[in-house]
Amino acid sequence: MFGFVLALGAAFCSATAATLQSIGARRIAATAHLDPRLLYRLLRNGPYAAGLALDGASSGLTFTALRSVPLFAVQAVGAANLSIVAFLAMLVLRVKLSAQDALAIGGVIIGLVLLVISAVIGPPSEMPGVAGWWLLGAVVALAVGSYLGSPRMRTPALPGLLAGLSFGSAALGARLLGRIGSVGALVTSPITYALVIAGLNGLLLYAAALQRGSVTVASASTIVGQTVAPALVGWLLLGDRVRPGFAPVAVLGFVLAVTAAMALARHAQPHVPRAE
């Protein structure tokens, strides 16, 4: 249960970070290629830098949660951060939520409750040593492909999806690192470098998606990429399991939480307070 509490804390940090990053990314001119220098410009941008710090806190909490909680559950909780954004907008900025928003928030909550009662807590299954190299190769291929294809990314959907896949790969690496206990093993493991590359590539791609159009589309695409593929990998390869007889409950909870979060994607757009 403590792992789920950590995942919820990560979602709170990520929710605030998403709003700050969407403000900061739109203050910087878009580039055709995924220019690594964009990260430097973003770090000099106050709102984005603050959001990045919160992302760091979120990553730390997520990393700890993944040591015991299955990947599909942690990623679904992470996707629920948009429901937190919507709720905070209602409380702080007095933004009126529609009936659809209220239903979506309820769907996220019910979905997460179903995941909590169905997931089996524990570390991932033993993986062959070559698995880390396969993950590193996949992450490098994704980064190179994203860079070469970036001039053709004229809408936010594709870079958002690729950002989600990168973040999902980083989460997969964090889950695998749950079995590594020493600092020396962390330094020499290819999983560590796969996690770092995937995280940086995800940041670049998500910033590119925010610069290319609708925040709603960028956020919804990222949610799909960072939840569906990692959940399948965790289920098929890492031994992530649910309690006996609870598979339909887990599937329903995952689908409900993710689809409801996507319905709230418009709240990733920063709200402007009403004039008094």
ABEGO torsion letter per residue (X at the ends): XAAAAAAAAAAAAAAAAAAAAAAAAAABBBBABBBAAAAAAAAABAAAAAAAAAAAAAAAAAAAAAAABBAAAAAAAAAAAAAAAAAAAAAAAGBBBBAAAAAAAAAAAAAAAAAAAABBBEBBBBBBAAAAAAAAAAAAAAAAAAAAAAAABABAAAAAAAAAAAAAAAAAAAAAAAABABAAAAAABAAAAAAAAAAAAAAAAAAAAAAAEBAAAAAAAAAAAAAAAAAAAAAAAAGBBBBBGAAAAAAAAAAAAAAAAAAAAAAABBBBBBBX
